[in-house]
């Protein structure tokens, strides 16, 4: 039976007392059909048509056949009569299954393609239009011309940037770490206008064509660094030049106290309140006066 296609379903009836075929019972026989295991539905053909020797046939509508699996459950209202489907269940075949054509050699004969009736040689003629470049056949002239035209149109539509547009777009170039090709690679930058760049990090190897800073430039940078103001609150590198200078200034110009009993020395910061140096002492043994180191 084909799916979603009207068909017929044969059933067989017999008497349970003697197991002989039951004839003349069509008006008492009905059936339910189950589509894909769903609930039972009474067959639209209320009673089957009798064939012979206990066989009867139901007309099945396309709607009743619209499922992948069908189960027919016939029954007779006559006492002592049993009815079964022949067969009792079926798996439907795809629609138009019977429309397939197979020739004497077992090959499928394609009658229609997408609804269009085919004549001898239609398919080979269509295949000949497919572009080929497998080394054994040349390109079809029509297909080749179409491909060439597509390439031409693409090239004509391409609008490459001008030099001015490239210069404007690449006014600044940033290279990520390793983007130049690795440690062994050579990176060349330059042009008529030279190269202006800001560099952070370390540069190793040989850098050619770079103008070194003059002595005056270096002196100016050092002078600028020395001229920077710093106070007691400024964070300075321990034992660095500026930190040592600050200690010297405390000793030279700031408030200092000496405890008579112990000789403990305290040197204050610029605010004359916060100790800057302490731990040192001034000791006098009537011969030599000694000042110890402060921290």
N, C-alpha and C positions, 0 to 999 in steps of 0.2 A: 504494500500500500504506500502511495506517495503522500508526503506531508502536504497538508493544506490543499488536497485535491480529492474531489468526490470519488468514492469507490464503493465496493461491495464487501460484505463480511458474511461468510458462510457459518452456520451453526448446525449441530447435529443433536437430534432428540431421540430418546429411547425409553422404553418402559423398564423400570427397575425390577419388576417381578420376573420377567423372562429375558431381559437384556436384548430385546428385539427392537428394530427401528420403529419410531412412532410417526405415523403418517396422519394427515388430516388434522393437525394440531396448530396450524398457523395462527388462528385467531386467539389462541391462548398463550402464545409465546411473545414475550417482550424482552427488552435488554437495556442495561445501563452501560455507559462507556466512561472510562476514566482516562483523562488526558494527562500524561506526565505525572501520574500518581495523585492527581487532585481528586476532589469530591466527585461522586458518581452523578452522572447526568443521563436522563432517559433519552434513548435514541429517538430522533425525530420520526423515523420510520417505525410507527407504533408496533406493527406486526410484520413479520417477514413474509416473503413469497416462498411458497413450498416448491421445492425442486422434485425430489423423489427419494424413496428409501430412507426417510428420516432426515434428509438434508433440507435446510431452509436458508434463505439469503436475505440479509438486511441491506438497505441502501444507506450508505454513510455519506453525510454531507462534507463539504470541504472544511467547514468550521469544526466538525467533530473529528476530522483527521489532522487538525492543525496542532500537532505535538510530535515530540521525538519518540515517545513510547505511548502505545494505546493498549488498553485492556478492555475486552468485551465480556460482560457478565450477563448471559441470557438466563431466562427462567421460564417455566410453564406453570400456569395456574391449574393445570390438570393434575390431579392426584396421581402419584406414582410415575410421573414423567420427569426425566432429568435431561437438561440441555447444556451443551458446552459449545464454546466458540472453536472454530477450526481455522486457524489456531486460536488459542485463548488470548494471546498477547502478541503484539508485533512491534518492531522498531521500524518506523517509517523511513522511506527513501526520500532523497531531496526532490523538490518539484522538478519536472521535466526530465526526470531520470530516464524515462522510456524514450525520450526524444534523441538520445545518443545513437549514433550510427557507427557500427564497427564493420569493417570490410572483411573479406574472406581470409585475409592474412592476420586478422586480429588487431588491426590498426584503427584508431579512432578517426572517423571521417568528419572533419569540421565542416558543418553545413553553413553555419552563420558565425560571424565575428561581430560582437556588439550589435546584434540585430540585423546585420547586413549579410545577405546571402552571398556565398562565395562560389566562384567558378574556378575551373581548373587553372592553376598557375597564379591565382591572386596573391597568395601568401608569399611564394618565392619572389614575385614582382615587388611586393612591399619590402621584403627583406633586402632586396637589391638596393633600396634607397638608404639603408642604414650605413652611416660612415664606417669605413673599414681601413685599418692600417696594420694588418697582422703579418705583413711581409709576403703574403700570397695573393693579395688583391689590392687594387688601387682604390683611392678614394672615389666615391661617387661624385661626378662633376657638380651636380646640384648642391650636394652637401658641402663639398669643398668650397664652392663659391660663397655659400652662406656663412661658413666659418671665417673665411677671409674677410667678408664684409663686416662681421661682428668685430673682428680684431681692428679693422680700419676705423669703425665707428668709435671704438673705445679709445684709440690713439688720438683721434680728432677731438674727442671730448675732454681729453686730459689737458689741464692747464697748469704746467709746471711753474714754480715760483721764479721770479726774476732775481738777478743778483742783488738788487736793492732790497727786495723783500727778505732774501736770505741774510743779508748783512744786518737788517733791522731785527730779525728774529733771533740772530745769534750774537747780539751785542755782548752778551755775557755767557760764559760756559763754565759750568760747575761739574767737576769730575769726582765721582764717589771713590772711596778707597779701593784701589785695584782696578778701576774702570779703564785705566790707560793700557791695560794688557798684562800687568804683572811686573815683578821686580826686574826682569830681564828686558823689558820692552823699552823702546825709545819714544819719548813724547816730544814732538816738534810743534811749537806754537810760534806764530810770527806773521809778518805781512808788512806791507808798505808803511802802515801806521804804527808798527811796533806792538808791544804787548803791555797792557796795564793790568795788574792783577793784585789781589790781596791773598796772601798765603797764610794758613794756620797749620800748626804741626811742624814736623821735622822734614827737612829736605836732605836726602843723601845722594851721593854721586856727584857728577860734574854738571854744573849749571853754567852754560856758556852765554856770553853776550849780556850779562847782567852788570850794570854799573854799580860798583861798591859805594857805600856811603863815605863822604869825605870826613876828614878829622874834625872839621868845624861842625858837621852834622852830629857826630858822636858826642863832642863836647857839649853841644847845645842840649842833647838828650840827658847827659849826666847832670848838667846844671839845672835842668828842669826838675829832675828827680830830687836833687839836694834842696831845691827851693820849696819843695812841698812842705806845707806847715803840718806839724804834728803836736799833739798834746798828750797829757797823761792818759787820756781815754783812748788814744789811738792804738790799735792792735799792731804791734811790730814783731818781726821775727826775733826770737830769742837769740842773744849774742850777735845779732846782725849789727851793721854799722850804725843805723839810726837808733837802735835800742841802746847801744853802748854810749852814743853821744848823749842820749837823754839822761842816763845815769851820771855822766860827767857833769852835766848842767845842774843836776840836783845837788851834787857835792859842792859845786862852785858857788852857787847862788842861793840855795834854799835853806830853810830853817833846819837847825841841827840841835839835838839835845844830848847831853852826856850825864848819866846818873853818877853822882859823886861816889856812892858806896861801891858800885860795881864797875864803873867805867863803861857801861853799856851805851853804845852810840845808836841814835836813830836819826836818819836823814829823811825829811819829809818831801812830798811831791809839791807841785806848784801851788796847791791850795793850802799849804802849811798845816794841813790837818791829817791827811792820809800818809801813813808811813810809806816811804819809797824804798829805803835801804835800812836794814836792821841786822842785828846779830853780831856786828863788829864791836870792839871795845877799845878804849884808850887806857893804857896801863902805865904807871910811873913807879919805878922802884928806887927813886931818888938819884938814880944814875942815868937811866935811859927811859924816855917816854915812847911807848910802842902803840901804834894803832893797828888793830887786827882787821881782817877783811870782813866787809859787810856783804850780805846776800841781797 
